[in-house]
Amino acid sequence: ILMSGCLGEGVYERGEARGIDQERISIVTRLLSQGKSIEEIENLTGYSKSFIIDTKELGMTAMLHLDKF
């Protein structure tokens, strides 16, 4: 029983972490769409420069794929 409880907690924590990541991505995407620079977003949010750049590149890649349809 103890092991299944731990497993359940791990699954919950991963889901919670994904929600936090999605929220962070949404914030960065919104600020980028408002014309904020990477440095401005870094200062406003405290997120790492690499996270902001990765999010920006992910968004650009997604847009390229959508253009194909």
CORLINGI-V597129 format. One record per residue. N is the residue number from 1. PHI is phi in radians with two decimals (* if undefined). Layout:
((N;PHI) (N;PHI))
This chain:
((1;*) (2;-1.06) (3;-1.13) (4;-1.17) (5;-1.11) (6;-1.13) (7;-1.09) (8;-1.05) (9;-1.13) (10;-1.11) (11;-1.11) (12;-1.08) (13;-1.10) (14;-1.12) (15;-1.11) (16;-1.13) (17;-1.11) (18;-1.09) (19;-1.10) (20;-1.15) (21;-1.06) (22;-1.07) (23;-1.14) (24;-1.09) (25;-1.10) (26;-1.08) (27;-1.09) (28;-1.09) (29;-1.06) (30;-1.08) (31;-1.16) (32;-1.09) (33;-1.17) (34;-1.51) (35;1.52) (36;-1.25) (37;-1.41) (38;-1.02) (39;-1.13) (40;-1.09) (41;-1.13) (42;-1.03) (43;-1.21) (44;-1.25) (45;-1.81) (46;1.44) (47;-1.28) (48;-1.22) (49;-1.04) (50;-1.14) (51;-1.11) (52;-1.14) (53;-1.12) (54;-1.04) (55;-1.13) (56;-1.09) (57;-1.14) (58;-1.07) (59;-1.12) (60;-1.18) (61;-1.12) (62;-1.10) (63;-1.16) (64;-1.09) (65;-1.18) (66;-1.19) (67;-1.12) (68;-1.31) (69;-1.68))
